[in-house]
Amino acid sequence: MPAPPRRRRGEEKEKYYLTPLLFYLNTLLYTRFLVRFSQYMKKVIIIGDRKKERINKVVQGFQDFLKAHPVKIVGVDLAGRFDLSKVKVDLIIVLGGDGSILSTARRLAKNPIPVFGVNLGKFGFLTECSFDEVKDCLQDVITKHPKIAELMMIECSVQSSRKEKRFSGIALNDIVITRGSISRMLYFRLFIDKREITVFGADGVIVSSPAGSTAYSLSAGGPLIAPEMQAITVSPICAHTLSMRPLVLPDSSLIELEMAEASGQEIILTIDGQLSVYLKQTDRLVIKKSRAIFRLIKIGRRSFYETLREKLHWGGQLHSQRYLYDKLHRHSACYT
């Protein structure tokens, strides 16, 4: 019978020193795993417009779908009661149309939480994902690293004749000054960077961000601006002169508007087409770039120009596109 092997000198001492080292490595790996898991676990708030049809069924479907993913739903807000400027979550899912996105941007203010929009409305220019694509889009948002577009916002303040601030607000799309119920022209005095530029008559004025260049400003003849740009557009509404054209200004510009003549009629200030306040004849409106930045998640399924073609039919009429298709079809038929 062979003798048992002899223990080498120092083997027990080496084993004694290895045990704490293995324990430390094991604890370190486990701690890093917990940190990575907590980072991967996303906290989500769902925001919806309760005026939309079937909104409750849609929200329930979202909750059932997100249960199969590493997502924790912190809350559901269908009445606009959450103070989004103070919440701390990883993602906000907005169920609605462009109006829901605009109100969410203002409610977030300077809170840099990314927002993912699902279109339940009619137009859906800001909401990239349609309801039919929602499962695939959410899969990409949760499991991948989607692009986050940082959209510029603008802010305005209304100052009285005594230079007292009567009202202030921020907008993602535009700030509009229009006349009231009486169809009478307004006369504006425009200042840029503390310098008087011009006096003009019009039905109103639109000051828009790049994201708002595809909204009311476009209807008033304003230019199309890529949403990632940093610029401010001033567009008159039905100006009573051929020389008053839309202005594209740097984002550092300070824009001031005041009434050049007292017309005695109602003057209304509207923010994103949702908030409105009546102005006095002696009020002065100050508009500039806001420090708030709206972070909108982009899946990348459609570019800005593809959205223009799909939503606004930009880039040619339908009959011209049909003509090109027929011409290419006849040209390829010659080689078959």
Secondary structure, DSSP 8 states (H G I E B T S, - for coil): --------TTHHHHHHHHHHHHHHHHHHHHHHHHHHHHHHSEEEEEEE-TTSTTHHHHHHHHHHHHTTTTEEEEEEESSS-S-TTT---SEEEEEE-HHHHHHHHHHHTT----EEEEE-SS--SS--EEGGGHHHHHHHHHHS--EEEEEEEEEEEEE-TTS-EEEEEEESSEEEEEE-SS---EEEEEEETTEEEEEEEESEEEEE-SGGGGTHHHHTT-----TTS-EEEEEEES-SSSS---EEEETT--EEEEESS---S-EEEEETTTEEEEE-TT-EEEEEEEEEEEEEEE-SSS-HHHHHHHHH--SS-HHHHHHHHHHHHHHHHTT-
